[in-house]
Amino acid sequence: MAQGKRLVWDQTGERVYETGTKMGVLFVQDETGAYPKGVAWNGLRSVTESPSGAEATALYANDSKYLELYSNEEFGCTISAYTYPDEFAECDGTKEVVADSGVFVGQQARKAFGLSYRTVLGNDTKGEDYGYKLHLVYGAKASPSEKGYSTINDSPEAIEFSWECTTTPVNVEGFKPTSHLEIDSTKVKPDKLKKIEDILYGTNAPGSEGTAKESRLPMPEEIISILKAA
């Protein structure tokens, strides 16, 4: 008979924490529902994840609780940034009146988009070199948000933009639909992680015979197929 093992807390190397937000990538959704071209999101300050739903409804029978039903869980987030890519304008309800004119009209239809960003994993031995998580968001739409402009004074501050976003989940075979994937670099094999990151961030041509690949957002099924590959 196997012997039990007493639990031990806070061992060396197991004091893990998560911090930071960086390497944001915007993917505007096309008419087919794909996310074919990513652009770097400079000035991304924070992404606050705010799931909702999963609320319990109690059912009663024979004068006692019979069971509980739970509503679907939804993923939402708030994006804060000092600036945003030109491609995000249509996601924020703004459209250029004439191509390359620099004149924009607001209150237009808002495009759906995907988002990728990285958070840092640290521990007590390697610090912030321990690892990171890749976050992939699908089917996001930004709500209108206020922008506060004020005069420059002796304590100038950059304007911080903020958008509350809702999402529409995508189908994942064998799982419930989802709007959010997390990829932990400390658990995924390095060669598989590289394949995923080459898709997310694009590749440079290795030479005259090589072919560069543009950044795009892979759907969950593609991520799963990479992980399952031999």
C-alpha positions in Angstrom: 0.0 0.0 0.0 1.4 3.4 -1.0 2.5 5.6 1.9 1.0 9.1 2.2 3.2 12.2 2.0 2.7 15.2 4.2 2.0 18.5 2.4 4.8 21.1 2.4 4.2 24.8 1.7 6.4 27.4 0.1 9.2 25.2 -1.0 12.2 26.8 -2.8 11.3 27.3 -6.5 7.5 27.0 -5.9 6.7 30.5 -4.8 5.3 31.6 -8.1 3.7 35.0 -8.9 2.3 36.7 -12.1 2.8 40.3 -13.1 3.0 42.8 -16.0 1.3 43.2 -19.3 3.4 43.5 -22.5 3.8 42.5 -26.2 0.2 43.3 -27.1 -1.0 42.3 -30.6 -4.3 43.4 -32.2 -6.0 41.2 -34.8 -9.0 42.8 -36.6 -11.5 40.1 -37.5 -12.4 39.8 -41.2 -15.7 38.8 -42.9 -15.0 35.1 -42.6 -14.4 35.3 -38.8 -10.7 34.8 -39.1 -7.9 37.1 -37.7 -5.5 37.2 -40.6 -3.1 40.0 -39.8 -1.7 41.1 -36.5 -0.3 44.5 -35.6 1.8 45.5 -32.6 -0.1 47.4 -29.9 2.4 50.0 -28.7 1.6 51.8 -25.4 -0.6 49.0 -24.0 -0.8 49.7 -20.3 -3.0 47.0 -18.8 -5.7 44.4 -19.6 -8.1 43.7 -16.8 -9.9 40.5 -17.2 -13.5 40.5 -15.9 -15.4 37.2 -16.3 -19.1 37.3 -15.5 -22.0 34.9 -15.4 -21.8 31.4 -13.9 -24.6 32.4 -11.6 -26.5 29.8 -9.7 -30.3 29.3 -9.9 -31.6 27.0 -7.2 -34.5 24.6 -8.0 -36.7 23.2 -5.3 -38.8 20.0 -5.1 -40.5 18.3 -2.1 -39.8 21.4 0.0 -36.0 21.2 -0.3 -33.3 22.1 -2.7 -33.4 19.7 -5.7 -30.4 21.0 -7.6 -28.6 24.2 -8.9 -28.3 25.3 -12.5 -25.5 27.7 -13.6 -25.7 30.3 -16.3 -23.1 30.4 -19.0 -19.8 32.2 -18.1 -18.8 35.1 -20.2 -15.4 36.7 -20.7 -14.9 40.5 -20.7 -12.0 42.8 -20.2 -10.9 46.4 -20.0 -8.0 47.6 -22.1 -6.0 50.6 -21.0 -3.4 52.2 -23.3 -1.6 55.5 -24.0 -2.1 54.9 -27.7 -3.5 52.4 -30.1 -2.8 51.0 -33.6 -4.4 52.8 -36.6 -6.2 49.5 -37.3 -8.1 49.7 -34.0 -9.9 52.9 -35.2 -12.7 50.8 -36.8 -12.9 48.7 -33.7 -13.6 51.9 -31.8 -16.3 53.1 -34.2 -14.1 55.5 -36.2 -13.6 55.3 -40.0 -11.5 57.3 -42.3 -13.7 59.3 -44.8 -11.1 59.0 -47.6 -8.2 56.6 -47.7 -5.0 58.2 -46.4 -6.7 61.5 -45.8 -6.3 61.7 -42.0 -9.9 62.7 -41.6 -12.1 60.4 -39.5 -15.8 60.2 -38.7 -17.0 58.7 -35.5 -20.1 56.8 -34.4 -19.7 54.1 -37.0 -20.2 50.3 -36.8 -17.6 48.7 -34.5 -15.5 45.8 -35.9 -14.8 42.7 -33.8 -11.2 41.9 -33.0 -8.8 39.5 -31.3 -6.1 40.3 -28.9 -2.9 38.7 -27.7 -0.8 39.8 -24.7 1.9 38.4 -22.4 2.1 38.4 -18.7 5.2 37.5 -16.7 5.5 34.5 -14.4 8.1 34.9 -11.6 9.3 32.7 -8.7 11.6 33.0 -5.8 14.7 31.5 -7.5 14.6 32.8 -11.1 12.6 36.0 -10.5 10.8 37.3 -13.7 13.0 35.0 -15.9 10.9 32.0 -14.7 8.4 32.1 -17.5 5.3 33.8 -19.0 1.8 33.3 -20.1 0.3 34.1 -23.5 -3.3 35.3 -23.4 -5.4 34.9 -26.6 -8.8 36.7 -26.7 -11.3 36.0 -29.5 -14.5 37.8 -30.6 -14.0 41.0 -28.7 -16.0 44.2 -29.2 -15.1 47.6 -27.6 -17.8 49.7 -26.0 -17.8 53.5 -26.4 -15.5 55.2 -23.8 -14.9 58.7 -22.6 -11.7 60.5 -23.4 -10.7 63.3 -21.1 -8.7 66.2 -22.6 -7.3 68.8 -20.3 -4.9 71.7 -20.5 -1.1 71.2 -20.1 0.1 72.4 -16.7 3.2 72.0 -14.5 2.3 68.4 -13.9 1.6 67.1 -17.4 0.1 63.6 -17.9 -0.4 61.6 -21.1 -4.0 60.8 -21.9 -4.9 57.2 -21.0 -7.5 55.6 -23.2 -9.7 52.8 -21.9 -12.2 50.5 -23.5 -14.6 48.0 -21.9 -14.9 44.9 -24.1 -17.4 42.1 -24.4 -16.7 38.9 -26.3 -18.5 36.3 -28.3 -17.1 32.8 -27.7 -15.7 30.6 -30.5 -16.3 26.8 -30.8 -13.7 24.4 -29.5 -14.2 20.7 -30.3 -14.5 18.7 -27.1 -15.0 21.8 -24.9 -17.5 24.5 -24.3 -17.1 27.6 -26.5 -14.6 30.0 -25.2 -13.3 33.6 -25.8 -10.0 33.2 -23.9 -7.0 30.9 -24.0 -3.9 30.9 -21.7 -0.6 29.3 -22.7 1.9 28.7 -19.9 5.5 28.7 -21.2 6.6 26.7 -18.1 4.4 23.8 -19.1 4.3 23.8 -23.0 7.2 22.1 -24.8 9.6 24.7 -26.2 9.3 23.5 -29.9 5.5 23.7 -29.7 5.6 27.1 -28.0 7.9 28.4 -30.7 5.4 27.3 -33.4 2.6 29.1 -31.7 4.6 32.3 -31.2 5.8 32.2 -34.9 2.1 32.3 -35.8 1.2 35.0 -33.3 4.2 37.3 -34.0 5.1 36.4 -37.6 8.5 35.4 -38.9 11.3 37.1 -40.9 12.6 35.5 -44.0 15.8 33.6 -43.1 17.4 34.4 -46.4 16.7 34.9 -50.1 15.2 31.4 -50.2 13.1 31.8 -47.1 9.5 33.1 -46.9 8.4 35.5 -44.2 5.1 34.9 -42.6 2.7 37.6 -41.3 1.4 37.6 -37.8 -2.1 36.1 -37.4 -4.3 34.8 -34.5 -4.7 31.0 -34.6 -8.0 29.5 -33.7 -8.2 27.2 -30.7 -8.4 24.1 -32.9 -5.0 25.0 -34.5 -3.4 25.5 -31.1 -4.7 22.1 -29.9 -3.5 20.4 -33.1 0.0 21.8 -32.5 0.0 20.6 -28.9 -1.1 17.1 -30.0 1.4 16.7 -32.8 4.2 14.2 -32.3 
